Amino acid sequence: MIYRVVKLHFQTEKIQDFLGLFDQVVSKVNKQPGCIEMYMTQDINNPEIFITHSKWESEIDLNNYRDSELFLNIWPTIKPWFEKKAEAWSMSLI
């Protein structure tokens, strides 16, 4: 099982755009083969920072999603909205 954590720091004026897009795609991501769960949290002290949390059956499933048409449409849309470069970690549960 793979846990994926991605920190996204958005420009203040793009937060609502991102939230609207996230609402449109979260159920689609959760239906991707091998995706057990995906959700998002927001920093309570810096509302421009969001963390996506996802759990995948395998690294292959995660990489298949990252190569999917869905991801390849999402990422180029949100990337220009970042205040800082995204940070991502793939981890296993101990």
Backbone as a chain_set.jsonl record, in Angstrom:
{"seq": "MIYRVVKLHFQTEKIQDFLGLFDQVVSKVNKQPGCIEMYMTQDINNPEIFITHSKWESEIDLNNYRDSELFLNIWPTIKPWFEKKAEAWSMSLI", "coords": {"N": [[0.849, -1.174, 0.0], [0.492, 2.246, -0.757], [0.993, 5.495, 0.407], [0.255, 8.734, -0.474], [1.251, 12.034, -0.229], [0.693, 15.355, -0.895], [1.776, 18.605, -0.923], [0.374, 21.673, -1.529], [0.729, 24.982, -2.371], [-1.041, 27.754, -2.828], [-1.623, 30.725, -4.826], [-3.266, 33.42, -3.335], [-5.495, 34.534, -4.686], [-6.281, 32.438, -6.294], [-7.374, 30.409, -4.848], [-10.183, 29.883, -4.63], [-10.751, 29.092, -7.244], [-9.26, 26.745, -7.334], [-10.546, 25.22, -5.312], [-13.073, 24.91, -6.464], [-12.408, 23.376, -8.73], [-11.328, 21.116, -7.464], [-13.618, 20.083, -6.184], [-14.953, 19.169, -8.439], [-13.344, 17.073, -9.339], [-12.621, 15.277, -7.29], [-14.231, 12.99, -6.738], [-13.843, 11.578, -9.083], [-11.109, 10.99, -8.982], [-11.103, 9.338, -6.752], [-12.322, 7.142, -7.839], [-10.471, 6.002, -9.465], [-8.596, 3.225, -10.726], [-7.24, 1.23, -8.207], [-7.129, 3.259, -6.34], [-7.705, 3.829, -3.04], [-8.528, 5.778, -1.294], [-8.913, 9.319, -1.35], [-8.422, 12.531, -0.154], [-8.584, 15.954, 1.054], [-6.851, 18.398, 3.015], [-6.693, 21.566, 4.738], [-4.442, 24.052, 5.743], [-4.728, 25.486, 8.93], [-3.595, 27.824, 9.805], [-2.429, 29.002, 7.625], [-4.221, 29.561, 5.081], [-3.705, 29.263, 2.381], [-2.372, 26.987, 1.926], [-2.715, 23.674, 1.046], [-3.162, 20.196, 1.561], [-3.083, 17.227, -0.14], [-4.176, 13.96, 0.43], [-3.685, 10.647, -0.266], [-4.432, 7.178, -0.707], [-3.18, 4.234, -2.037], [-3.433, 1.101, -3.728], [-1.056, 0.114, -4.818], [2.232, 1.147, -5.906], [2.32, 1.066, -8.633], [-0.375, 1.486, -9.328], [-0.653, 4.152, -8.412], [1.21, 5.419, -10.112], [0.026, 4.847, -12.58], [-2.286, 6.4, -12.359], [-1.052, 8.925, -12.279], [-0.188, 9.057, -14.863], [-2.541, 9.18, -16.192], [-5.304, 10.397, -18.213], [-7.004, 12.015, -16.726], [-5.366, 13.059, -14.584], [-3.44, 14.315, -16.176], [-4.901, 16.37, -17.202], [-5.645, 17.828, -14.957], [-3.252, 18.673, -13.578], [-1.717, 20.519, -15.324], [-3.541, 22.579, -15.313], [-3.736, 23.517, -12.633], [-1.103, 24.063, -11.901], [-0.041, 26.674, -12.724], [-1.274, 28.204, -10.808], [0.047, 28.019, -8.43], [1.726, 29.344, -5.593], [4.119, 28.58, -4.568], [6.421, 25.977, -5.447], [5.051, 22.717, -5.728], [5.18, 20.108, -3.263], [5.866, 16.683, -2.797], [5.322, 13.426, -1.42], [5.773, 9.964, -1.379], [4.841, 7.249, 0.531], [5.157, 4.459, 2.814], [3.215, 2.638, 5.187], [4.185, 2.16, 8.514]], "CA": [[0.0, 0.0, 0.0], [1.242, 3.484, -0.887], [0.349, 6.726, 0.853], [0.805, 9.871, -1.22], [0.941, 13.32, 0.386], [1.149, 16.43, -1.773], [1.568, 19.942, -0.362], [0.107, 22.656, -2.578], [0.669, 26.346, -1.838], [-1.677, 28.509, -3.905], [-1.798, 32.171, -4.791], [-4.515, 33.71, -2.627], [-6.601, 34.783, -5.618], [-6.606, 31.213, -7.024], [-7.908, 29.399, -3.93], [-11.56, 29.515, -4.986], [-10.672, 28.326, -8.493], [-8.795, 25.404, -6.988], [-11.6, 24.507, -4.575], [-14.095, 24.532, -7.434], [-11.89, 22.26, -9.533], [-11.218, 19.941, -6.593], [-14.966, 19.525, -6.035], [-15.308, 18.493, -9.685], [-12.506, 15.91, -9.663], [-12.313, 14.377, -6.168], [-14.915, 11.69, -6.895], [-13.205, 10.885, -10.211], [-9.837, 10.444, -8.5], [-11.423, 8.234, -5.852], [-12.774, 6.003, -8.658], [-9.36, 5.501, -10.272], [-8.178, 1.876, -10.334], [-6.227, 1.157, -7.166], [-7.259, 4.333, -5.347], [-8.521, 3.439, -1.899], [-9.119, 6.993, -0.726], [-8.218, 10.583, -1.548], [-9.103, 13.67, 0.443], [-7.721, 17.119, 1.157], [-6.911, 19.218, 4.21], [-6.228, 22.941, 4.559], [-3.722, 24.562, 6.901], [-5.591, 26.428, 9.662], [-2.887, 29.092, 10.003], [-2.108, 29.552, 6.313], [-5.261, 28.969, 4.233], [-3.244, 29.067, 1.005], [-1.711, 25.691, 1.87], [-3.579, 22.494, 1.038], [-2.462, 18.914, 1.484], [-3.896, 16.103, -0.601], [-3.789, 12.681, 1.023], [-4.301, 9.542, -0.997], [-3.966, 5.832, -0.398], [-3.218, 3.449, -3.268], [-3.126, -0.322, -3.584], [0.346, -0.122, -5.165], [2.906, 2.242, -6.591], [1.898, 0.96, -10.041], [-1.665, 2.181, -9.434], [-0.387, 5.582, -8.287], [1.849, 5.884, -11.351], [-0.982, 4.806, -13.65], [-3.1, 7.604, -12.194], [-0.243, 10.083, -12.652], [-0.108, 9.03, -16.331], [-3.91, 9.14, -16.733], [-5.851, 11.601, -18.841], [-7.548, 12.857, -15.659], [-4.267, 13.799, -13.953], [-2.781, 15.157, -17.179], [-5.741, 17.552, -17.383], [-5.677, 18.592, -13.706], [-1.971, 19.272, -13.182], [-1.377, 21.753, -16.056], [-4.502, 23.625, -14.952], [-3.468, 24.111, -11.321], [0.309, 24.423, -11.711], [0.189, 28.13, -12.761], [-1.922, 28.824, -9.651], [0.888, 27.828, -7.252], [2.592, 30.392, -5.054], [5.405, 27.901, -4.441], [6.463, 24.653, -6.067], [4.418, 21.65, -4.954], [6.052, 19.106, -2.662], [5.137, 15.414, -2.745], [5.978, 12.292, -0.792], [5.126, 8.648, -1.431], [5.296, 6.585, 1.746], [4.49, 3.235, 3.237], [2.818, 2.643, 6.589], [5.037, 1.342, 9.377]], "C": [[0.896, 1.239, 0.0], [0.384, 4.648, -0.389], [1.04, 7.881, 0.141], [0.313, 11.15, -0.561], [1.529, 14.394, -0.516], [0.77, 17.766, -1.14], [1.468, 20.937, -1.51], [-0.048, 24.029, -1.934], [0.188, 27.256, -2.967], [-1.574, 30.014, -3.711], [-3.178, 32.434, -4.182], [-5.695, 33.837, -3.588], [-7.019, 33.538, -6.4], [-7.228, 30.131, -6.137], [-9.311, 28.961, -4.338], [-11.607, 28.73, -6.295], [-10.261, 26.886, -8.197], [-9.886, 24.613, -6.265], [-12.717, 24.064, -5.511], [-13.652, 23.35, -8.285], [-11.804, 20.994, -8.691], [-12.583, 19.279, -6.413], [-15.393, 18.741, -7.273], [-14.561, 17.178, -9.884], [-12.318, 14.91, -8.531], [-12.988, 13.02, -6.33], [-14.315, 10.897, -8.052], [-11.872, 10.269, -9.789], [-10.107, 9.229, -7.621], [-11.901, 6.989, -6.603], [-11.657, 5.429, -9.53], [-8.963, 4.102, -9.799], [-7.041, 1.923, -9.309], [-6.288, 2.249, -6.13], [-8.208, 3.867, -4.241], [-9.239, 4.659, -1.333], [-8.253, 8.187, -1.081], [-9.064, 11.675, -0.93], [-8.098, 14.804, 0.602], [-7.933, 17.803, 2.499], [-6.349, 20.596, 3.891], [-5.568, 23.395, 5.858], [-4.578, 25.614, 7.604], [-4.919, 27.779, 9.887], [-2.487, 29.762, 8.697], [-3.073, 28.931, 5.305], [-4.886, 28.804, 2.769], [-2.574, 27.715, 0.824], [-2.731, 24.572, 2.017], [-2.701, 21.261, 0.954], [-3.448, 17.887, 0.948], [-3.292, 14.827, -0.027], [-4.457, 11.596, 0.189], [-3.638, 8.234, -0.607], [-4.223, 4.978, -1.623], [-2.859, 2.002, -2.976], [-1.641, -0.593, -3.838], [0.929, 1.129, -5.821], [2.557, 2.237, -8.084], [0.578, 1.695, -10.246], [-1.488, 3.694, -9.345], [0.224, 6.12, -9.579], [0.901, 5.838, -12.539], [-1.903, 6.015, -13.569], [-2.32, 8.836, -12.661], [-0.04, 10.176, -14.161], [-1.477, 9.107, -16.996], [-4.308, 10.472, -17.365], [-6.387, 12.557, -17.772], [-6.441, 13.704, -15.03], [-3.618, 14.758, -14.941], [-3.628, 16.36, -17.573], [-5.734, 18.438, -16.137], [-4.376, 19.37, -13.5], [-1.625, 20.525, -13.984], [-2.335, 22.908, -15.755], [-4.096, 24.308, -13.656], [-2.025, 24.6, -11.146], [0.564, 25.933, -11.787], [-0.414, 28.869, -11.559], [-1.046, 28.753, -8.39], [1.649, 29.098, -6.885], [4.019, 29.865, -4.934], [5.289, 26.537, -5.097], [5.826, 23.619, -5.139], [5.489, 20.702, -4.408], [5.244, 17.821, -2.518], [6.003, 14.325, -2.132], [5.136, 11.056, -1.019], [5.714, 7.839, -0.285], [4.576, 5.269, 1.954], [4.221, 3.336, 4.73], [3.735, 1.707, 7.374], [4.237, 0.931, 10.601]], "O": [[1.926, 1.272, 0.673], [-0.795, 4.76, -0.726], [2.266, 7.986, 0.155], [-0.887, 11.334, -0.358], [2.71, 14.353, -0.86], [-0.4, 18.025, -0.859], [2.362, 21.029, -2.352], [-0.877, 24.205, -1.041], [0.909, 27.5, -3.934], [-1.455, 30.509, -2.591], [-4.142, 31.733, -4.493], [-6.773, 33.303, -3.324], [-8.026, 33.579, -7.108], [-7.57, 29.053, -6.624], [-9.587, 27.762, -4.382], [-12.41, 27.808, -6.44], [-10.833, 25.937, -8.734], [-10.116, 23.448, -6.587], [-13.249, 22.963, -5.367], [-14.431, 22.43, -8.533], [-12.17, 19.914, -9.156], [-12.694, 18.055, -6.481], [-16.12, 17.753, -7.161], [-15.079, 16.265, -10.526], [-11.889, 13.785, -8.787], [-12.358, 11.993, -6.077], [-14.282, 9.667, -8.004], [-11.546, 9.153, -10.193], [-9.423, 8.212, -7.731], [-11.882, 5.892, -6.046], [-11.882, 4.463, -10.26], [-8.992, 3.825, -8.6], [-6.018, 2.572, -9.525], [-5.573, 2.186, -5.13], [-9.37, 3.552, -4.496], [-10.405, 4.586, -0.945], [-7.026, 8.095, -1.113], [-10.273, 11.74, -1.151], [-6.911, 14.64, 0.321], [-9.033, 17.795, 3.053], [-5.627, 20.777, 2.91], [-6.087, 23.143, 6.946], [-5.094, 26.528, 6.96], [-5.6, 28.775, 10.133], [-2.232, 30.966, 8.671], [-2.774, 27.882, 4.733], [-5.669, 28.259, 1.991], [-2.242, 27.33, -0.298], [-3.502, 24.528, 2.976], [-1.629, 21.285, 0.35], [-4.523, 17.697, 1.515], [-2.075, 14.643, -0.002], [-5.667, 11.634, -0.031], [-2.466, 8.184, -0.233], [-5.319, 4.982, -2.183], [-2.069, 1.719, -2.075], [-1.035, -1.424, -3.162], [0.205, 2.037, -6.23], [2.507, 3.292, -8.716], [0.421, 2.437, -11.215], [-2.1, 4.437, -10.112], [-0.2, 7.161, -10.082], [0.965, 6.701, -13.414], [-2.262, 6.592, -14.595], [-2.866, 9.691, -13.358], [0.248, 11.253, -14.683], [-1.572, 9.101, -18.224], [-3.724, 11.519, -17.083], [-6.24, 13.772, -17.899], [-6.563, 14.927, -14.952], [-3.283, 15.888, -14.585], [-3.123, 17.282, -18.215], [-5.81, 19.662, -16.246], [-4.399, 20.58, -13.276], [-1.263, 21.533, -13.375], [-1.98, 24.075, -15.922], [-4.105, 25.536, -13.574], [-1.769, 25.471, -10.315], [1.334, 26.443, -10.972], [-0.094, 30.035, -11.326], [-1.379, 29.375, -7.382], [2.144, 29.822, -7.749], [4.99, 30.587, -5.161], [4.19, 26.012, -5.279], [6.035, 23.644, -3.926], [6.55, 20.522, -5.006], [4.068, 17.864, -2.157], [7.223, 14.298, -2.294], [3.915, 11.097, -0.868], [6.933, 7.75, -0.141], [3.534, 5.001, 1.355], [4.928, 4.044, 5.448], [4.019, 0.592, 6.936], [4.756, 0.233, 11.472]]}, "num_chains": 1, "name": "protein.A"}
